[in-house]
Amino acid sequence: MKLTAEQIELNWKTLIRLIEDTFNSKRKEKLLEMYNDFQDRMMIAPASGQEHFHNCHPGGYVQHILNIVHYSKEFYKLWKDNGAYVDDYTEEELIFAAIHHDLGKVGDLEQDHYIPNPSEWHRKNQGKIYTNNPNLKFMTPPDRGIWILNQYGITMTENEFIGIKLTDGMYDDGNVQYLKSYAPEKKLKSNMQHILHQADMTTTRIEYEQWLHAGEEQVVVNTKVPKTKKEQETVDNMKAKFDELFA
């Protein structure tokens, strides 16, 4: 399963527009600075390193982020419509955590997290298209993402911090103490983290099935951005760059 250069470009525009429309001017300015610095790397970053995980292809990371924002909103509405308490956090907090839960998968300030696997055998026989960059200091993706946000002076609320930490649920052993608690005072005080985890599980499962059935159907990218002549030139340049890198 692959995204075209045009789809990658349109997904990036959608992500930037989401940031511009969601956050206030002070935080928005710092976020846009960070995304501008990461643009060349983030646009083509995969969401995982193995084909049978999810979105293991150029542009997979941004597509995954857009997907989890979509499903976070869907689950928020589902929980609210069925009587769950959702008034202790804002939509901005939900979107902020959804956008940045996997930020650490992009790498640090200079190096990518995923690099092309040099072993042809592993690529062909095990689907290990990418491998973790051995030059990076070890951090979990949520921890590295929070560290990156800190480098740009981007503040977050408690809800956002806990949301980023717990989106992976108990697939991350470090989250057990947050999620498996029997003392009332230690239980999560917001449903936002549960919604984010449900959204992430749903997103990754659907992305996996898209890969599994890639020969049967096309990848659908729900992104429609009208293009001016200048924007079309940008897309054409992106196509040329894409072909050069991944032909």
C-alpha positions as CSV (number, residue, x, y, z in Angstrom):
1,M,0.0,0.0,0.0
2,K,1.4,3.3,-1.0
3,L,0.4,7.0,-1.0
4,T,1.1,9.1,-4.1
5,A,3.2,12.2,-3.9
6,E,0.0,14.2,-4.4
7,Q,-1.7,12.5,-1.5
8,I,1.3,13.1,0.8
9,E,1.2,16.8,-0.1
10,L,-2.5,17.1,0.5
11,N,-2.3,15.3,3.8
12,W,0.4,17.7,4.9
13,K,-1.7,20.7,4.0
14,T,-4.6,19.2,5.9
15,L,-2.5,18.7,9.0
16,I,-1.2,22.3,8.9
17,R,-4.7,23.6,8.4
18,L,-5.9,21.6,11.4
19,I,-3.3,23.2,13.5
20,E,-4.1,26.7,12.3
21,D,-7.8,26.2,12.9
22,T,-7.6,24.5,16.3
23,F,-5.0,26.3,18.5
24,N,-4.8,29.9,19.8
25,S,-2.3,32.3,18.4
26,K,0.4,31.9,21.1
27,R,0.7,28.1,20.9
28,K,-0.1,28.0,17.2
29,E,2.9,30.1,16.4
30,K,5.3,27.7,18.2
31,L,3.6,24.6,16.7
32,L,3.9,26.0,13.2
33,E,7.5,26.7,13.8
34,M,8.1,23.1,14.9
35,Y,6.2,21.6,12.0
36,N,8.0,23.9,9.5
37,D,11.3,22.6,10.9
38,F,10.2,19.0,10.6
39,Q,8.3,19.2,7.3
40,D,10.8,17.5,5.0
41,R,11.2,14.6,7.3
42,M,7.7,14.3,8.7
43,M,5.9,14.4,5.4
44,I,7.5,11.2,4.2
45,A,7.9,9.4,7.6
46,P,6.2,6.0,8.0
47,A,4.0,5.3,11.0
48,S,5.8,1.9,11.7
49,G,8.7,-0.2,10.5
50,Q,6.9,-3.4,9.5
51,E,4.4,-3.9,6.8
52,H,2.0,-5.9,9.0
53,F,1.9,-3.2,11.6
54,H,0.3,0.0,10.2
55,N,1.1,2.6,7.6
56,C,4.6,1.3,6.9
57,H,5.1,3.5,3.9
58,P,6.3,7.0,3.0
59,G,3.7,9.5,4.3
60,G,2.2,6.9,6.7
61,Y,2.9,8.9,9.8
62,V,0.9,12.0,8.8
63,Q,-1.9,9.8,7.5
64,H,-2.0,8.0,10.8
65,I,-2.2,11.3,12.7
66,L,-5.1,12.5,10.6
67,N,-6.9,9.2,11.1
68,I,-6.6,9.2,14.9
69,V,-7.8,12.8,15.0
70,H,-10.9,11.7,13.0
71,Y,-11.6,8.7,15.2
72,S,-11.0,10.6,18.4
73,K,-13.8,13.0,17.4
74,E,-16.0,10.1,16.5
75,F,-15.5,8.3,19.8
76,Y,-15.9,11.6,21.7
77,K,-19.4,12.0,20.1
78,L,-20.2,8.3,20.8
79,W,-19.3,8.6,24.5
80,K,-21.1,11.9,24.9
81,D,-24.3,10.6,23.1
82,N,-24.3,7.6,25.4
83,G,-24.1,9.6,28.7
84,A,-20.4,9.6,29.4
85,Y,-19.0,12.6,31.2
86,V,-16.9,14.6,28.7
87,D,-17.0,18.1,30.2
88,D,-13.6,17.9,32.0
89,Y,-11.5,18.5,28.9
90,T,-11.8,20.5,25.7
91,E,-11.8,19.5,22.0
92,E,-8.5,21.4,21.7
93,E,-6.9,19.2,24.4
94,L,-8.2,16.0,22.6
95,I,-6.8,17.1,19.3
96,F,-3.5,18.2,20.7
97,A,-2.9,14.8,22.3
98,A,-4.1,12.9,19.2
99,I,-1.7,14.9,16.9
100,H,1.3,14.4,19.2
101,H,0.9,11.0,20.7
102,D,3.4,9.5,18.1
103,L,5.5,12.6,17.6
104,G,8.6,10.7,18.9
105,K,8.4,8.4,15.9
106,V,9.7,11.2,13.7
107,G,13.0,11.1,15.5
108,D,14.9,13.7,17.4
109,L,15.7,17.2,16.3
110,E,18.2,16.0,13.7
111,Q,17.8,12.3,13.0
112,D,14.9,10.1,11.8
113,H,13.5,7.4,14.1
114,Y,12.9,5.0,11.2
115,I,15.6,4.5,8.6
116,P,15.4,2.2,5.5
117,N,16.3,-1.4,6.4
118,P,19.6,-2.2,4.7
119,S,18.8,-6.0,4.7
120,E,17.0,-6.9,1.5
121,W,16.3,-10.4,2.9
122,H,14.4,-8.9,5.9
123,R,12.5,-6.5,3.7
124,K,11.4,-9.2,1.3
125,N,10.9,-12.1,3.7
126,Q,9.7,-10.4,6.9
127,G,8.3,-7.1,5.7
128,K,10.7,-5.2,7.9
129,I,10.9,-2.2,5.6
130,Y,12.4,0.2,8.1
131,T,14.6,-0.3,11.2
132,N,15.0,1.8,14.3
133,N,17.9,4.3,14.0
134,P,20.6,2.9,16.3
135,N,22.2,6.4,16.7
136,L,19.2,7.7,18.6
137,K,19.2,7.7,22.4
138,F,16.4,5.4,23.5
139,M,13.1,7.0,24.5
140,T,9.6,5.7,24.1
141,P,7.7,7.6,21.3
142,P,5.5,9.5,23.8
143,D,8.5,10.6,26.0
144,R,10.5,11.7,22.9
145,G,7.4,13.6,21.6
146,I,7.0,15.4,24.9
147,W,10.7,16.2,24.9
148,I,10.5,17.7,21.4
149,L,7.5,19.8,22.3
150,N,9.5,21.1,25.3
151,Q,12.4,22.1,23.0
152,Y,10.1,24.5,21.2
153,G,8.6,25.9,24.4
154,I,5.2,24.3,23.6
155,T,3.2,24.0,26.8
156,M,0.5,21.4,27.5
157,T,-2.2,20.8,30.0
158,E,-2.3,17.9,32.4
159,N,-5.0,16.3,30.3
160,E,-2.8,16.6,27.2
161,F,0.3,15.2,28.9
162,I,-1.5,12.2,30.3
163,G,-3.3,11.7,27.0
164,I,-0.1,11.6,25.1
165,K,1.4,9.2,27.6
166,L,-1.5,6.8,27.6
167,T,-2.7,6.6,24.0
168,D,-0.9,3.3,23.6
169,G,-2.8,1.9,26.5
170,M,-1.3,-1.2,28.2
171,Y,0.6,-2.0,25.1
172,D,3.2,0.1,26.8
173,D,4.2,-1.5,30.1
174,G,4.9,1.9,31.7
175,N,1.2,2.7,31.5
176,V,0.0,-0.1,33.7
177,Q,0.3,2.0,36.8
178,Y,-2.0,4.6,35.3
179,L,-4.6,2.2,33.8
180,K,-4.7,-0.8,36.2
181,S,-5.5,0.8,39.5
182,Y,-7.8,-0.5,42.2
183,A,-7.6,2.5,44.5
184,P,-10.3,5.1,43.7
185,E,-8.0,8.0,44.2
186,K,-5.6,6.6,41.6
187,K,-8.1,6.0,38.8
188,L,-8.0,8.3,35.8
189,K,-10.1,11.4,36.4
190,S,-11.0,11.9,32.7
191,N,-12.4,9.8,29.9
192,M,-10.2,11.6,27.4
193,Q,-7.3,9.1,27.7
194,H,-9.7,6.1,27.1
195,I,-11.1,7.8,24.0
196,L,-7.6,8.4,22.6
197,H,-6.7,4.8,23.2
198,Q,-9.8,3.5,21.5
199,A,-9.2,5.8,18.6
200,D,-5.6,4.6,18.2
201,M,-6.6,0.9,18.3
202,T,-9.3,1.5,15.8
203,T,-7.0,3.5,13.5
204,T,-4.2,1.0,13.6
205,R,-6.6,-1.9,12.9
206,I,-8.2,-0.2,9.9
207,E,-4.8,0.8,8.6
208,Y,-3.6,-2.8,8.9
209,E,-6.7,-4.1,7.0
210,Q,-6.1,-1.5,4.3
211,W,-2.6,-3.0,3.9
212,L,-4.0,-6.6,4.1
213,H,-6.5,-5.9,1.3
214,A,-4.4,-3.4,-0.7
215,G,-4.7,-5.6,-3.8
216,E,-8.5,-5.4,-3.6
217,E,-9.1,-1.7,-3.1
218,Q,-7.5,1.6,-3.3
219,V,-6.4,3.7,-0.4
220,V,-8.9,6.4,0.3
221,V,-7.6,9.7,1.4
222,N,-10.4,12.0,2.5
223,T,-8.6,15.2,1.7
224,K,-9.8,17.8,-0.8
225,V,-7.8,21.0,-1.1
226,P,-8.6,23.2,-4.1
227,K,-5.3,24.0,-5.9
228,T,-4.2,27.2,-7.4
229,K,-1.5,27.3,-10.1
230,K,1.1,27.8,-7.5
231,E,-0.2,24.9,-5.4
232,Q,-0.2,22.7,-8.4
233,E,3.5,23.5,-9.0
234,T,4.2,22.6,-5.4
235,V,2.5,19.2,-5.9
236,D,4.4,18.6,-9.1
237,N,7.7,19.4,-7.3
238,M,6.7,17.0,-4.6
239,K,6.0,14.3,-7.1
240,A,9.4,14.7,-8.6
241,K,11.0,14.5,-5.2
242,F,8.9,11.5,-4.3
243,D,9.9,9.7,-7.5
244,E,13.6,10.4,-6.9
245,L,13.5,9.0,-3.4
246,F,11.1,6.0,-3.8
247,A,11.0,5.0,-7.4
